[in-house]
Amino acid sequence: MTGTEMAGTSRMEGTESGQTNRASAHQIGKQGQQAHTSQFPSEDSIAVFGTKEFNLGFMLAGIKKVFNSGDDPDNEFRALASDHSINMAVIEDDVARKLSPMRRRIVETSIKPVFVTLSKSMSDDALKQMIKRSIGVDLWK
C-alpha cells in the first residue's frame, strides 16, 4: 500500500468512526432527553382541590385534574387521594380547614402526593413548614 492509499484509508476510517461517534452521541443525547423529560411532572400529575372560583385559574393554566369541594369536601378528598397518578395537589386553605382532622393530617404529612395549601394570608411559619416538607430540609436552621 502506498502512502496515499494509507492516508485515504485512515481518512475513510476516521470518517466512518466520526459518523459512528456522532451517531452514538445522538443516541446518548436522545436517551438523556427522554430521561430528563420524564423527571418533570406533567399537568396530568398535578391536581387542584378547592371551590369552583379557586379551581378556575388552575384550569385555565392547563390543570386537568380538578376536584371541586362542593358540600362534602371529605368525599372529594377521598377521590383525590385514591388517584395514584397525582404527584402534587394544590388545596385551597379554606377547603383544607373543612376537612376532617384525619384528612387534614394526611394533607400535612403526605409525601405522594405532596399537598400544597394556598391561602390568601399564609403565615411565615406555615410557609416554612410547607417548604421543609416539600424539600426535606429546614432552611432556617
N, C-alpha and C positions, 0 to 999 in steps of 0.2 A: 504494500500500500504506500502511495506517495504521501508526502506531507500535506498536499492539498486535499487528497481524499480523506486523510485522517482528520484534518481540520473540518471538512464538511461533515464527517461522521459525528464528530463531537458537537458541532453546531446543531446537527439534527437531534442528537441525543439530548442536548441541552434544551432544545425546543420542546421535544416530547416531555422531558422531565419538567420543564416550566409549565407546560399545559397541565400535566398531572398535578403539580403543586397548586396551580390556580384552581383546578377542579376540586382538589382536596380542601383548599381554603374555602371555596364556595360552599361545599357540603358542611364543613365545620361551622361556617357563618350561618348557614341555614338552620342547622341543629341548635346553635346558640340562640338564634332568633326565636325558634319555637319554644325553647326552654325559658327565654326571657319573657315572652308574651304570656306564658301560662302562669307566671308569678303574679300578674296583676289581676285583681278581681274584675269580673265583667259586671255590667249593670244588672245581670240576672242574679248575681250572688249577693246583691245589696237589696235590702228591703226597707220600707218605711212603714211606721205604725203610728197613727195619730188620727186627728179629726180630718174631715174632708178638706178643710181650708189649709191645714198644715201639709197634707199629702200632695196638694195640687202643685206646688213648686217643684217637688221631687219628681212628680210625674212629667212635668214639662222638661225637666233635666234628663229624662230618659229612664228613670227607675220604673221597672215594670211590676215588681212585686210590692203591691200596696195593700196594706191592711187597715181598713177603717175601724176605728174604735167602737163606734156605734153605742148602743145601750149596754152591751156586755163586753167590756174590754178583755176580761179574763178568757172568754170564749175565743176571741180573735187572737189573743196571745198564744193559746194552745195551737191554733192553726199555724201561726208564725213559727213557733218553737218546733213543730213537727216537720217543717220543711228543712231537710238536711243539706240542701244546696245553698242555703243562705250563710254567708260568712260574716256579714255585718248588718245590723239592723239599727236604724235611726228611730228613736222613740220620742214623741212629744212629752215633755215633762209633766204636763197636766194629766195626760193619759197614764203615764207611769205611776203617778200618785194614786190613781184609782184602782190599780191592780191589787190583788190580794197580797198580804205580806209574803207568802211563799213565792209568788211570781216576781215580786219586787226584788227578793233575794236572788232569784235567778238572773234578773237583769243586772244586778250589781256584781255578780261573781262569774258569770258565764264567760268562757273563752271562745267557744264556737257555737253560735255566732257571738261576736263581740257586740254588745249593745251600747249605743251612744245616745245618751239622753240630751236633748236640746231644750233649752228653756229661754224665756225672754230675759231672765235675770239669773244667770248662773253665778254662784258664789265661787270665790277663789279656791276654797277647799274642795268643792265638788269638781272643779276643773282639774285640780291637782290629782284627785283620786282617779278621775277618768283617764288622764294621761298615764299615770302609774299603771293602771290596769291594762291599758292598751299596749304600752311598750314594755311593761315589766320592770321598769326602772324608776326609782324615785329621784327626779332631777333636782329636788330641793335639799337633798342630804349632802 
